[in-house]
């Protein structure tokens, strides 16, 4: 029957579910040492974008390829983000024990704004690192700019990533699904949201900087290098 052929919509959907399941498992396992969370999330987003673009990919091989290529920068970025998260949590704890004065309300507003910016930047920084070869500073800066330029989509991404933890702790029946798909599915949905934006950036970057030909036997690096990506991001035609 055609419904069970490899090219049928049903089989393609089942293959995508299987890919997302295995991608989630790989990500969870590689996040366990904590210090490798940055590289794991980068590799996950790398593969999620390939799945969205229907590019031929082998989940395990592609995941660890990106993991190796971006390990150093991803770890630096993750540890920096983790430090910010710890500081923000400490601020929340300290502020929660105080009285509601006018000055403390202002501080609450500042803390919440910083927390939102950190969260928004984290949504983009690992996908940006996976796709664009750049310095750590410019990677973080570009991720922040993208999160602001795509703010409506950024809010949707925040909700998508927050949904699995909320469901995990509030709906017992959803716990297995949250464990099996709680990272990869939000990454896949997010990739669908930023894919068009990334594609425009990639086209502009490649037009200005044609990629050099690879020597025979050299492993292909699919990342795009553009040390001064910021002016491209400022292009009003890039939506």
VEXFI-634851 format. One line per field, with one value per residue: x, y, z of N, C-alpha, C in turn. Coordinates in steps of 0.05 Angstrom, whole numbers, plus 5000, padded with zeros to 4 digits. Example, Ala and Ser with C-alpha at 12.3 -4.5 7.8 and 13.67 -1.06 7.14 Angstrom:
// residues 2
n_east = c(5264;5257)
n_north = c(4886;4955)
n_up = c(5156;5142)
ca_east = c(5246;5273)
ca_north = c(4910;4979)
ca_up = c(5156;5143)
c_east = c(5264;5258)
c_north = c(4934;5001)
c_up = c(5156;5157)
***
This chain:
// residues 239
n_east = c(5017;5008;5008;5044;5092;5160;5162;5113;5068;5055;5097;5140;5127;5129;5183;5206;5187;5214;5267;5268;5258;5304;5342;5329;5341;5398;5413;5397;5429;5481;5479;5484;5535;5533;5572;5577;5531;5523;5549;5519;5467;5477;5490;5442;5407;5431;5420;5364;5351;5368;5333;5284;5294;5292;5339;5386;5406;5443;5427;5458;5513;5514;5500;5544;5585;5574;5577;5631;5657;5639;5649;5686;5674;5619;5619;5644;5606;5561;5578;5584;5531;5507;5530;5506;5452;5454;5467;5421;5382;5398;5389;5333;5320;5340;5311;5260;5255;5250;5217;5160;5178;5180;5228;5247;5209;5225;5275;5258;5233;5278;5309;5274;5271;5325;5329;5292;5318;5365;5343;5319;5364;5391;5358;5372;5428;5455;5433;5453;5509;5515;5507;5534;5601;5639;5667;5664;5642;5617;5581;5545;5528;5503;5463;5432;5414;5385;5344;5316;5301;5268;5225;5168;5167;5205;5180;5141;5175;5197;5151;5143;5188;5182;5136;5142;5170;5131;5086;5107;5111;5059;5021;5012;5005;5031;5085;5119;5121;5145;5195;5215;5210;5218;5259;5278;5232;5213;5260;5257;5208;5222;5263;5234;5210;5252;5278;5269;5288;5342;5358;5356;5397;5440;5442;5455;5505;5535;5533;5565;5611;5637;5642;5704;5736;5737;5792;5808;5784;5780;5740;5675;5655;5597;5584;5577;5621;5627;5654;5636;5578;5539;5523;5493;5450;5426;5401;5343;5311;5313;5273)
n_north = c(4976;5046;5080;5061;5066;5089;5142;5164;5210;5194;5158;5192;5229;5196;5182;5231;5240;5198;5215;5263;5243;5211;5251;5282;5246;5240;5292;5299;5260;5279;5327;5315;5319;5372;5415;5408;5424;5470;5457;5412;5434;5467;5430;5403;5443;5452;5404;5405;5448;5427;5385;5413;5438;5396;5371;5321;5280;5249;5234;5220;5223;5276;5305;5297;5317;5372;5381;5372;5411;5459;5459;5486;5543;5540;5521;5562;5603;5580;5574;5627;5645;5612;5633;5684;5667;5644;5690;5721;5687;5689;5743;5744;5713;5744;5791;5773;5768;5819;5883;5913;5966;6030;6035;5982;5959;5982;5958;5905;5908;5918;5872;5833;5849;5842;5787;5769;5786;5756;5704;5707;5716;5667;5633;5641;5641;5591;5566;5605;5600;5548;5554;5599;5616;5650;5700;5692;5737;5766;5728;5723;5776;5781;5743;5767;5813;5789;5765;5810;5835;5797;5796;5783;5729;5710;5712;5672;5628;5627;5612;5562;5533;5536;5507;5448;5439;5462;5430;5381;5385;5394;5363;5298;5257;5276;5273;5230;5244;5294;5281;5251;5284;5337;5373;5370;5377;5431;5457;5443;5467;5520;5526;5525;5573;5612;5599;5622;5674;5663;5641;5684;5716;5681;5678;5732;5736;5697;5716;5762;5739;5691;5620;5586;5536;5468;5426;5361;5306;5335;5349;5374;5439;5466;5514;5586;5638;5704;5757;5808;5812;5843;5893;5869;5846;5893;5908;5930;5903;5851;5805)
n_up = c(5000;4985;5028;5064;5039;5032;5017;5030;5062;5115;5130;5126;5165;5210;5209;5220;5271;5297;5288;5318;5369;5378;5374;5418;5459;5453;5464;5518;5543;5532;5559;5612;5639;5653;5645;5591;5569;5536;5487;5474;5467;5424;5384;5381;5362;5313;5286;5288;5255;5206;5200;5195;5147;5114;5098;5079;5130;5182;5245;5292;5274;5252;5297;5334;5303;5300;5355;5367;5335;5356;5410;5445;5441;5452;5504;5532;5524;5548;5602;5616;5610;5648;5695;5695;5701;5752;5783;5773;5797;5850;5859;5854;5899;5941;5934;5943;5997;6017;6031;5998;5972;5936;5909;5908;5875;5826;5821;5817;5767;5734;5742;5722;5668;5652;5660;5621;5574;5577;5573;5523;5490;5499;5471;5418;5415;5413;5365;5329;5337;5319;5265;5245;5239;5284;5329;5401;5428;5386;5369;5413;5415;5364;5370;5410;5383;5342;5371;5389;5341;5320;5355;5365;5348;5381;5431;5423;5419;5470;5499;5477;5492;5547;5557;5560;5612;5647;5636;5652;5708;5722;5696;5701;5663;5620;5629;5608;5552;5555;5574;5531;5486;5502;5493;5439;5406;5419;5399;5345;5330;5340;5303;5256;5261;5259;5213;5161;5169;5182;5134;5098;5120;5112;5056;5044;5069;5043;4991;4995;5014;4984;4994;5007;4967;4988;5005;4980;5017;5063;5120;5113;5133;5152;5172;5168;5156;5179;5201;5211;5220;5240;5212;5171;5200;5214;5169;5142;5108;5122;5149)
ca_east = c(5000;5024;5009;5067;5116;5179;5157;5086;5067;5054;5123;5157;5121;5140;5213;5212;5183;5237;5291;5265;5261;5332;5357;5324;5357;5426;5417;5395;5453;5504;5475;5487;5558;5527;5591;5574;5503;5525;5556;5496;5445;5486;5487;5413;5396;5442;5405;5336;5348;5371;5307;5265;5300;5290;5365;5394;5423;5445;5424;5481;5537;5512;5500;5571;5601;5570;5586;5660;5665;5631;5651;5700;5658;5593;5623;5649;5581;5544;5587;5577;5502;5501;5537;5484;5429;5459;5465;5393;5367;5405;5375;5305;5318;5345;5289;5235;5254;5248;5191;5152;5181;5180;5255;5248;5193;5241;5295;5244;5230;5304;5316;5257;5279;5350;5323;5279;5339;5382;5328;5315;5390;5396;5342;5384;5457;5464;5429;5472;5535;5515;5505;5553;5627;5645;5678;5644;5629;5598;5559;5526;5516;5485;5439;5415;5402;5364;5321;5301;5290;5247;5213;5143;5174;5220;5160;5130;5196;5198;5128;5147;5208;5172;5113;5148;5173;5106;5069;5120;5105;5030;5004;5026;5004;5049;5113;5135;5126;5163;5222;5223;5210;5217;5280;5281;5209;5215;5282;5247;5188;5236;5277;5214;5204;5274;5291;5268;5306;5369;5363;5362;5423;5459;5444;5469;5532;5548;5536;5587;5635;5634;5658;5727;5733;5750;5811;5799;5787;5775;5712;5660;5644;5574;5579;5582;5637;5624;5661;5620;5550;5521;5509;5473;5427;5413;5387;5314;5297;5315;5251)
ca_north = c(5000;5070;5094;5051;5070;5107;5170;5172;5230;5180;5148;5216;5240;5177;5185;5257;5235;5182;5232;5282;5227;5204;5276;5289;5227;5247;5318;5294;5245;5297;5349;5305;5330;5401;5433;5403;5432;5488;5442;5395;5450;5476;5407;5398;5463;5447;5382;5413;5464;5409;5370;5432;5443;5370;5364;5294;5281;5226;5247;5216;5234;5305;5316;5298;5334;5399;5381;5375;5436;5483;5453;5507;5568;5535;5518;5589;5618;5568;5580;5655;5646;5599;5652;5704;5655;5642;5717;5728;5671;5700;5768;5738;5704;5767;5810;5761;5771;5847;5896;5925;5995;6039;6029;5953;5954;5989;5936;5881;5912;5916;5844;5818;5857;5829;5758;5765;5789;5732;5681;5711;5712;5639;5620;5645;5640;5565;5563;5623;5588;5524;5561;5621;5615;5677;5702;5689;5763;5773;5708;5731;5802;5776;5729;5787;5830;5773;5761;5835;5839;5777;5794;5767;5700;5704;5707;5646;5609;5626;5597;5535;5520;5535;5489;5421;5439;5467;5406;5360;5388;5399;5342;5273;5241;5288;5270;5214;5259;5316;5270;5241;5305;5363;5391;5370;5389;5461;5465;5440;5488;5546;5527;5532;5602;5629;5588;5641;5696;5653;5636;5710;5723;5663;5686;5757;5731;5681;5734;5780;5723;5663;5601;5576;5508;5450;5407;5334;5292;5353;5348;5399;5455;5479;5540;5609;5658;5732;5770;5833;5805;5862;5909;5853;5844;5919;5911;5931;5884;5824;5802)
ca_up = c(5000;4983;5054;5078;5024;5046;5009;5038;5084;5141;5137;5130;5192;5230;5209;5233;5300;5306;5289;5341;5393;5382;5379;5446;5476;5451;5478;5547;5552;5530;5578;5639;5654;5658;5631;5562;5560;5514;5462;5468;5456;5397;5365;5378;5344;5287;5273;5286;5230;5183;5198;5185;5118;5100;5088;5085;5154;5200;5270;5310;5262;5251;5325;5345;5286;5310;5383;5367;5322;5371;5438;5460;5442;5465;5532;5543;5524;5568;5629;5620;5614;5673;5715;5695;5713;5781;5794;5773;5817;5876;5861;5860;5927;5959;5931;5953;6026;6024;6032;5973;5970;5908;5898;5903;5851;5803;5819;5806;5738;5721;5743;5703;5641;5647;5658;5595;5554;5579;5563;5494;5478;5499;5450;5392;5415;5405;5337;5315;5339;5302;5236;5237;5252;5292;5356;5422;5433;5364;5369;5434;5406;5342;5381;5424;5362;5328;5389;5390;5315;5316;5382;5367;5346;5406;5452;5418;5425;5500;5508;5467;5510;5575;5559;5571;5641;5660;5634;5667;5736;5728;5684;5704;5639;5599;5637;5589;5528;5562;5576;5505;5465;5515;5483;5410;5393;5420;5381;5318;5325;5339;5278;5236;5264;5251;5189;5139;5177;5179;5106;5087;5129;5099;5028;5043;5077;5022;4968;5001;5020;4972;5009;4993;4960;5007;4994;4980;5042;5086;5129;5107;5155;5140;5184;5151;5171;5172;5226;5215;5212;5252;5192;5157;5217;5215;5143;5147;5090;5133;5168)
c_east = c(5017;5027;5033;5093;5134;5174;5129;5087;5068;5082;5143;5153;5132;5170;5221;5208;5206;5262;5291;5268;5290;5349;5353;5340;5386;5431;5416;5420;5477;5502;5482;5512;5555;5546;5588;5546;5504;5530;5532;5473;5452;5482;5458;5401;5406;5426;5375;5332;5351;5345;5286;5269;5299;5317;5372;5413;5421;5447;5449;5506;5537;5513;5528;5590;5599;5581;5616;5669;5660;5636;5664;5683;5632;5597;5628;5623;5563;5552;5581;5547;5494;5508;5515;5459;5431;5456;5436;5376;5373;5391;5345;5301;5321;5321;5263;5233;5252;5220;5186;5154;5181;5206;5257;5231;5209;5263;5283;5241;5256;5312;5300;5265;5306;5346;5310;5300;5358;5368;5325;5342;5397;5381;5356;5414;5467;5457;5448;5500;5537;5517;5526;5579;5636;5659;5656;5628;5608;5575;5537;5512;5496;5460;5420;5400;5380;5339;5304;5287;5267;5230;5187;5149;5189;5202;5148;5150;5199;5175;5132;5167;5199;5150;5120;5153;5148;5088;5081;5112;5075;5012;5019;5027;5023;5078;5129;5142;5146;5192;5232;5226;5213;5238;5280;5257;5208;5237;5272;5227;5202;5251;5259;5208;5227;5287;5291;5287;5335;5377;5370;5390;5445;5464;5460;5499;5547;5552;5560;5613;5632;5652;5681;5724;5749;5769;5799;5804;5782;5746;5698;5650;5622;5568;5588;5598;5632;5629;5646;5592;5531;5508;5488;5447;5412;5398;5357;5298;5297;5295;5250)
c_north = c(5025;5084;5085;5053;5090;5136;5180;5192;5217;5171;5171;5228;5222;5179;5210;5254;5219;5198;5251;5267;5221;5229;5285;5272;5234;5273;5314;5280;5264;5321;5341;5316;5359;5419;5430;5412;5451;5475;5424;5410;5461;5454;5401;5418;5461;5426;5390;5430;5447;5393;5388;5437;5418;5363;5335;5295;5255;5238;5245;5228;5264;5318;5319;5314;5363;5402;5386;5402;5460;5480;5476;5532;5563;5533;5545;5604;5607;5575;5609;5659;5634;5618;5674;5692;5653;5669;5726;5713;5682;5727;5764;5729;5727;5786;5799;5765;5800;5857;5909;5955;6003;6032;6000;5945;5960;5967;5911;5884;5908;5886;5827;5824;5843;5799;5752;5767;5765;5708;5683;5706;5682;5623;5620;5639;5613;5559;5581;5610;5563;5531;5581;5619;5643;5677;5699;5715;5769;5752;5716;5757;5798;5762;5748;5804;5815;5770;5786;5840;5821;5774;5779;5737;5691;5697;5679;5624;5606;5609;5567;5520;5518;5514;5461;5421;5443;5442;5383;5361;5391;5377;5316;5257;5251;5284;5253;5230;5282;5306;5262;5263;5333;5383;5393;5382;5419;5471;5464;5462;5516;5548;5534;5562;5619;5620;5609;5665;5687;5650;5663;5719;5707;5672;5712;5753;5717;5698;5752;5764;5695;5644;5590;5546;5491;5431;5378;5320;5309;5353;5375;5413;5472;5506;5562;5629;5686;5747;5795;5829;5826;5881;5894;5850;5870;5925;5909;5912;5856;5820;5773)
c_up = c(5000;5010;5070;5062;5038;5040;5017;5061;5112;5149;5141;5157;5214;5232;5223;5263;5312;5308;5313;5368;5399;5387;5408;5465;5476;5467;5508;5557;5553;5548;5606;5653;5661;5643;5601;5552;5536;5487;5454;5455;5428;5377;5361;5359;5316;5272;5270;5261;5205;5179;5186;5155;5101;5086;5096;5109;5169;5229;5287;5299;5261;5278;5336;5329;5296;5339;5384;5357;5340;5401;5454;5463;5457;5495;5545;5545;5546;5596;5636;5625;5641;5697;5718;5708;5743;5795;5795;5793;5845;5880;5868;5889;5946;5959;5943;5983;6035;6024;6005;5974;5941;5894;5891;5879;5825;5799;5808;5776;5723;5720;5723;5674;5634;5643;5630;5573;5553;5566;5532;5479;5477;5478;5423;5392;5405;5375;5320;5315;5321;5272;5227;5253;5259;5319;5376;5427;5411;5362;5389;5425;5384;5351;5395;5404;5348;5345;5391;5363;5309;5341;5383;5366;5370;5429;5448;5425;5456;5511;5501;5485;5539;5578;5570;5601;5657;5660;5651;5697;5743;5717;5684;5678;5617;5605;5617;5563;5532;5563;5548;5484;5476;5506;5452;5396;5395;5401;5352;5311;5323;5313;5255;5237;5253;5225;5166;5144;5173;5150;5092;5095;5115;5070;5026;5049;5054;4997;4971;5005;5009;4987;4993;4988;4980;4992;4997;5006;5066;5094;5124;5132;5143;5152;5164;5167;5161;5198;5232;5205;5221;5232;5176;5174;5218;5189;5148;5130;5100;5155;5177)
***
